[in-house]
Amino acid sequence: MLVNIFVFVFGAIIGSFLNVCIYRLPRNQSIIFPASHCPNCDHPIAWYDNIPILSYLLLRGKCRSCKQSISLRYPLIELLNGILYLMIVSCLGFSVYGLGFYFTAYFISALIVTAFSDLETGLIPDQPIFLGIILGLIYGALIGKPLDPLLGAALGFSALFAVQKLGAFIYKKDVLGDGDLKLAAFLGAFLYAPNLFLGLFLGYLIGAVVASLLLAFKVKKLGDYIPFGPYLALGGLAALFFGPQIIDLYVIIFLGLR
Ligand SMILES: [Zn+2]
């Protein structure tokens, strides 16, 4: 129980840092300097106003200095990161005393930064993805699978590269950005084949459903830019937590094997 509280609080604190990354990385600002300040009035945020989730509730979602509303995204990402870190322990069975927990935590948090940066700015920042591929290679070497992340990254990149070229040939326009290709390489460096392909497929499926809904409800029109990064990230998370179960289910249902 105490460990679970630690894991959740740790996740929420990292989530608070992710909010800084989501705001600053696409704007090419340093994520270390200056300390947190209100994006509206530049007032520095005191430590007691920077406690994950709680401060947002205590301040009723408004800056203490200028009363400008704080985006609901801030406490939501802290909550989300805390819950997902708990799932590393409860669903995947990693112990907080082992390195696997922290590598998996990096994978999850980098996907959150990627998804929300892409949603808000249409840009996927390189830094968390490049660092992530290196960490994936290091982790693979540590657990005695040095080739799996290398192969996974190469397969992820090539698969989406093929889709990008094919799409450009058929539709005469860019269907995928270069950021999506790098993101697929990052997914491969942690998920490995065949789970990687499940992640890409789920991402495509979720993206297609959401895009159809956006078109049906006329939020977007045909030809509008719809970022694909968030769906790839979501597919990657689904594959991480439920990949082996989904693949088993598929094998049982469609191939009649047990
Ligand atoms: Zn303010």
Residues whose N, C-alpha, C, O or C-beta is under 5 A from the ligand:
A	BS01	ZN	C38 N40 C41 H43 C63 S65 C66 K67 Q68
